[in-house]
Amino acid sequence: MKSKQISKTAAYVAIKFYGLTLIKPYRELFDKEVITFYDRLVGGLPAPLNNYHSLLKKKWFRSACMNLDELLLPGDLMHILMRKLYIKPMIGRLIAKGYTQILILGAGFDHIGKTYSQSGVTCIELDTAPMTHIKQHFLDQHGYSNNHLTVYPADLGERSLSDILPEIPKLDPNAATVAVAEGFFDYLSPENFSRTLNELSEFFNNELKLVSTVFSLQKLNPFHAFVFRNAVRAVGERLELYATLDNFKDFLVKNNFKIDQDLTAYEMRDGITVPKDFEMAVLPGFYLLEASRNK
């Protein structure tokens, strides 16, 4: 992604999730506060992206978008819904165990920082300057800003975490920390991925957990993998990691992390119940993983 523009992939994740929450069986899976957050967010995106706020309320337009998405990349919509549904309680469980700080890498337009900072947890969101500018304005506009939430500009394509993290006043290296990487590592080269893991490990002195999505394009057929890669490229961004789940785990183990849990797309899909008329598959090769930094 060019650092002088917003992430269109982050915007479309928010837009697609918003569209799904306009459908009652999917909306009922989430708290009202989450629904309100994305309703306000999509309406406040820069033009022309904000047009989706009103257009997706029209059933014919929403159905057309969903049918096209499912035709080109079956399971994409549900993988986005699963991300939002499963990451939050995974983090919540860790907070209940005594973790007091959340660092969100490539935070985009997600609601995690807003949600947990409002309950007193220190939350630090990192993203590029254009993204943090828009996100901070949105948080201020709707009263979501608070003393526990910091939105910090950080272009990891130009600077390393080892330079950025010490600059953030409210980030405590001695706090038990959850690092969240939702759709983040896929945009790093293998070398940058390893370096980022090492820099996280070296900065934090207490317990460190990593919660991350994993995309294994090798699980898709060639056409769907082509669609996935080129959809990202079409909005000015580029996938670089291309790791299988086993590759991803190997990276973690070699960089001083151990795997605590991994959820497959099928396990996540089986964990929810919606009427059969609304059932959709989840993108194959999508995983959610939790890992601990070895002491």
PLY file of the C-alpha trace (Angstrom):
ply
format ascii 1.0
element vertex 295
property float x
property float y
property float z
element edge 294
property int vertex1
property int vertex2
end_header
0.00 0.00 0.00
1.22 3.50 -0.78
1.74 5.25 2.55
0.14 8.49 1.31
-3.27 6.95 0.73
-5.73 5.10 2.91
-5.91 1.32 2.78
-8.71 0.43 0.40
-8.60 -3.19 1.59
-9.25 -2.01 5.16
-12.09 0.18 3.90
-13.70 -2.66 1.96
-13.42 -5.03 4.93
-15.42 -2.48 6.93
-17.88 -1.92 4.07
-18.50 -5.64 3.53
-18.96 -6.24 7.22
-21.39 -3.32 7.42
-23.36 -4.80 4.52
-23.61 -8.15 6.31
-24.87 -6.50 9.49
-27.83 -5.14 7.53
-29.03 -8.76 7.31
-30.83 -9.76 10.49
-29.33 -13.25 11.15
-25.81 -11.85 10.85
-26.60 -8.65 12.75
-27.86 -10.68 15.70
-24.43 -12.28 16.15
-22.97 -8.95 17.33
-23.50 -6.42 20.10
-25.47 -3.31 19.21
-22.40 -1.16 19.89
-20.44 -2.98 17.18
-23.27 -2.52 14.67
-23.49 1.20 15.47
-19.70 1.60 15.16
-19.59 0.29 11.59
-22.78 2.08 10.57
-21.18 5.38 11.59
-17.80 4.42 10.17
-18.93 3.55 6.65
-21.05 6.71 6.52
-17.94 8.72 7.39
-15.49 7.18 4.91
-14.02 9.51 2.27
-16.06 9.87 -0.91
-16.92 7.89 -2.95
-16.57 5.03 -0.46
-19.18 6.59 1.83
-21.81 6.04 -0.88
-21.91 2.39 0.18
-23.59 3.50 3.41
-26.86 4.30 1.66
-26.52 1.95 -1.31
-26.08 -1.19 0.79
-29.34 -0.43 2.58
-31.09 -1.15 -0.72
-31.75 -4.88 -0.83
-31.24 -5.18 -4.59
-27.84 -3.48 -4.44
-26.73 -5.48 -1.41
-27.82 -8.74 -3.07
-26.01 -7.83 -6.29
-22.78 -7.07 -4.40
-23.02 -10.27 -2.37
-23.74 -12.43 -5.43
-20.79 -10.94 -7.30
-18.48 -11.38 -4.32
-19.56 -15.00 -3.86
-19.18 -15.68 -7.58
-15.63 -14.32 -7.78
-14.34 -15.39 -4.35
-16.69 -17.77 -2.51
-16.39 -17.48 1.25
-14.83 -14.01 1.31
-17.82 -12.36 3.00
-18.10 -14.97 5.73
-14.39 -14.89 6.45
-14.75 -11.17 7.20
-17.68 -11.84 9.51
-15.70 -14.63 11.23
-12.77 -12.29 11.81
-15.00 -9.84 13.65
-16.86 -12.56 15.52
-13.93 -14.60 16.84
-11.06 -12.16 17.44
-12.89 -10.04 20.01
-13.72 -12.88 22.45
-10.23 -14.34 22.00
-8.79 -11.01 23.15
-11.44 -10.74 25.87
-10.36 -14.08 27.32
-6.75 -12.89 27.51
-7.78 -9.61 29.15
-9.73 -11.62 31.74
-6.53 -13.58 32.43
-4.66 -10.41 33.36
-3.33 -8.92 30.13
-3.61 -5.14 30.48
-2.51 -3.76 27.13
-3.43 -4.29 23.47
-1.17 -3.34 20.55
-3.00 -3.43 17.21
-0.75 -3.67 14.15
-2.27 -2.22 10.99
-5.41 -1.37 12.94
-7.33 -0.09 9.93
-10.95 0.69 10.74
-11.44 -2.05 13.32
-13.41 -1.59 16.55
-11.15 -3.54 18.95
-9.27 -0.49 20.27
-12.46 1.47 20.82
-14.16 -1.45 22.57
-11.47 -2.39 25.06
-10.18 1.12 25.75
-13.67 2.08 26.91
-13.38 -0.61 29.59
-10.05 0.76 30.81
-7.58 -1.37 28.85
-4.65 0.48 27.30
-5.01 0.18 23.52
-2.47 1.35 20.96
-3.45 1.36 17.28
-0.67 1.54 14.69
-1.26 2.37 11.04
-0.09 4.74 8.33
-0.56 8.47 8.77
-3.52 8.78 6.33
-5.31 5.92 8.08
-4.71 7.22 11.60
-5.80 10.72 10.56
-9.18 9.45 9.35
-9.58 7.04 12.26
-8.79 9.70 14.89
-11.25 12.13 13.32
-13.92 9.43 13.37
-13.23 8.53 17.01
-13.33 12.20 18.06
-16.49 12.90 16.07
-18.49 10.13 17.72
-17.16 10.38 21.26
-15.09 7.19 21.10
-11.79 8.86 21.97
-10.60 8.35 25.54
-7.43 8.42 27.65
-6.84 4.69 27.21
-6.79 4.75 23.39
-3.85 5.96 21.29
-3.96 6.03 17.50
-0.34 6.35 16.40
0.98 6.92 12.84
3.59 4.34 11.92
4.63 3.30 8.42
6.34 -0.05 8.90
7.45 0.06 5.28
9.74 2.97 6.15
10.59 2.47 9.82
11.02 -0.53 12.10
8.98 -1.35 15.18
12.14 -1.09 17.27
12.25 2.62 16.37
8.51 3.25 16.65
7.47 1.48 19.85
9.75 3.42 22.27
8.28 6.70 20.96
4.72 5.89 22.07
4.27 7.47 25.53
1.41 5.28 26.76
2.88 1.98 25.57
4.30 0.13 28.57
7.05 -2.41 27.77
6.49 -4.00 31.19
2.76 -4.64 30.77
1.33 -8.04 29.82
0.42 -7.34 26.20
-1.77 -8.76 23.45
-0.47 -7.95 19.95
-3.23 -8.15 17.34
-2.45 -8.62 13.64
-5.71 -8.90 11.72
-4.90 -9.17 8.02
-1.54 -7.50 8.68
1.30 -9.95 8.18
0.14 -10.94 4.68
1.45 -7.60 3.41
4.97 -8.11 4.81
7.81 -9.92 3.11
9.11 -13.01 4.93
12.13 -10.97 6.07
9.95 -8.15 7.45
7.66 -10.69 9.10
10.58 -12.27 10.98
12.00 -8.88 11.91
8.64 -7.67 13.22
8.25 -10.76 15.40
11.74 -10.26 16.80
11.15 -6.58 17.50
7.90 -7.35 19.33
9.65 -10.03 21.37
12.56 -7.76 22.30
10.47 -4.71 23.27
8.07 -6.32 25.73
9.46 -7.59 29.01
6.34 -9.27 30.39
3.90 -11.82 28.95
3.29 -11.34 25.24
0.50 -12.94 23.22
-0.02 -12.71 19.47
-3.49 -12.98 17.93
-3.27 -13.14 14.15
-5.22 -14.05 11.06
-3.51 -16.34 8.54
-4.36 -16.63 4.84
-3.12 -19.64 2.91
-3.85 -18.92 -0.74
-2.58 -22.39 -1.56
-5.93 -23.68 -0.26
-7.79 -21.80 -3.00
-8.16 -23.05 -6.54
-5.98 -21.15 -9.06
-8.80 -18.88 -10.27
-9.88 -17.83 -6.77
-6.26 -17.26 -5.72
-5.86 -15.08 -8.83
-8.97 -13.08 -7.88
-7.75 -12.62 -4.31
-4.29 -11.38 -5.34
-5.56 -9.09 -8.07
-8.37 -7.60 -5.99
-5.70 -6.46 -3.53
-3.44 -5.23 -6.33
-6.33 -3.32 -7.96
-6.59 -0.99 -4.95
-2.87 -0.29 -4.85
-1.75 -2.89 -2.33
0.24 -6.10 -2.58
0.36 -9.42 -0.77
3.89 -10.60 -0.02
3.97 -13.37 2.57
2.09 -16.20 0.79
2.56 -18.56 3.76
0.75 -21.80 4.38
-0.43 -22.38 7.93
2.57 -24.63 8.55
4.92 -22.00 7.08
3.36 -19.35 9.31
3.77 -21.52 12.39
7.38 -22.23 11.47
8.07 -18.50 11.29
6.61 -18.08 14.77
8.53 -20.99 16.29
11.81 -19.84 14.74
11.22 -16.37 16.20
10.65 -17.48 19.79
6.86 -18.01 19.80
4.88 -21.13 20.57
1.45 -21.93 19.12
-1.37 -22.01 21.67
-4.41 -22.32 19.42
-5.41 -22.27 15.78
-8.95 -22.19 14.42
-9.77 -23.25 10.88
-12.41 -21.63 8.69
-14.58 -24.71 9.10
-14.34 -24.72 12.89
-15.33 -21.07 12.98
-18.21 -21.59 10.58
-19.49 -24.56 12.60
-19.47 -22.41 15.72
-22.38 -20.23 14.61
-25.99 -20.96 13.74
-27.94 -19.01 11.13
-31.03 -20.03 9.12
-30.19 -22.31 6.19
-31.29 -19.66 3.70
-28.44 -17.47 4.94
-25.68 -20.06 5.24
-22.51 -19.31 3.29
-19.13 -21.02 3.18
-16.03 -19.43 4.71
-12.96 -18.74 2.58
-10.76 -21.88 2.56
-7.27 -21.26 3.89
-8.42 -18.72 6.49
-7.19 -19.37 10.03
-7.12 -17.55 13.33
-4.10 -18.21 15.50
-2.97 -17.46 19.05
0.67 -17.71 20.05
2.80 -16.92 23.12
6.30 -15.48 23.20
8.60 -17.99 24.87
10.31 -16.68 27.96
0 1
1 2
2 3
3 4
4 5
5 6
6 7
7 8
8 9
9 10
10 11
11 12
12 13
13 14
14 15
15 16
16 17
17 18
18 19
19 20
20 21
21 22
22 23
23 24
24 25
25 26
26 27
27 28
28 29
29 30
30 31
31 32
32 33
33 34
34 35
35 36
36 37
37 38
38 39
39 40
40 41
41 42
42 43
43 44
44 45
45 46
46 47
47 48
48 49
49 50
50 51
51 52
52 53
53 54
54 55
55 56
56 57
57 58
58 59
59 60
60 61
61 62
62 63
63 64
64 65
65 66
66 67
67 68
68 69
69 70
70 71
71 72
72 73
73 74
74 75
75 76
76 77
77 78
78 79
79 80
80 81
81 82
82 83
83 84
84 85
85 86
86 87
87 88
88 89
89 90
90 91
91 92
92 93
93 94
94 95
95 96
96 97
97 98
98 99
99 100
100 101
101 102
102 103
103 104
104 105
105 106
106 107
107 108
108 109
109 110
110 111
111 112
112 113
113 114
114 115
115 116
116 117
117 118
118 119
119 120
120 121
121 122
122 123
123 124
124 125
125 126
126 127
127 128
128 129
129 130
130 131
131 132
132 133
133 134
134 135
135 136
136 137
137 138
138 139
139 140
140 141
141 142
142 143
143 144
144 145
145 146
146 147
147 148
148 149
149 150
150 151
151 152
152 153
153 154
154 155
155 156
156 157
157 158
158 159
159 160
160 161
161 162
162 163
163 164
164 165
165 166
166 167
167 168
168 169
169 170
170 171
171 172
172 173
173 174
174 175
175 176
176 177
177 178
178 179
179 180
180 181
181 182
182 183
183 184
184 185
185 186
186 187
187 188
188 189
189 190
190 191
191 192
192 193
193 194
194 195
195 196
196 197
197 198
198 199
199 200
200 201
201 202
202 203
203 204
204 205
205 206
206 207
207 208
208 209
209 210
210 211
211 212
212 213
213 214
214 215
215 216
216 217
217 218
218 219
219 220
220 221
221 222
222 223
223 224
224 225
225 226
226 227
227 228
228 229
229 230
230 231
231 232
232 233
233 234
234 235
235 236
236 237
237 238
238 239
239 240
240 241
241 242
242 243
243 244
244 245
245 246
246 247
247 248
248 249
249 250
250 251
251 252
252 253
253 254
254 255
255 256
256 257
257 258
258 259
259 260
260 261
261 262
262 263
263 264
264 265
265 266
266 267
267 268
268 269
269 270
270 271
271 272
272 273
273 274
274 275
275 276
276 277
277 278
278 279
279 280
280 281
281 282
282 283
283 284
284 285
285 286
286 287
287 288
288 289
289 290
290 291
291 292
292 293
293 294
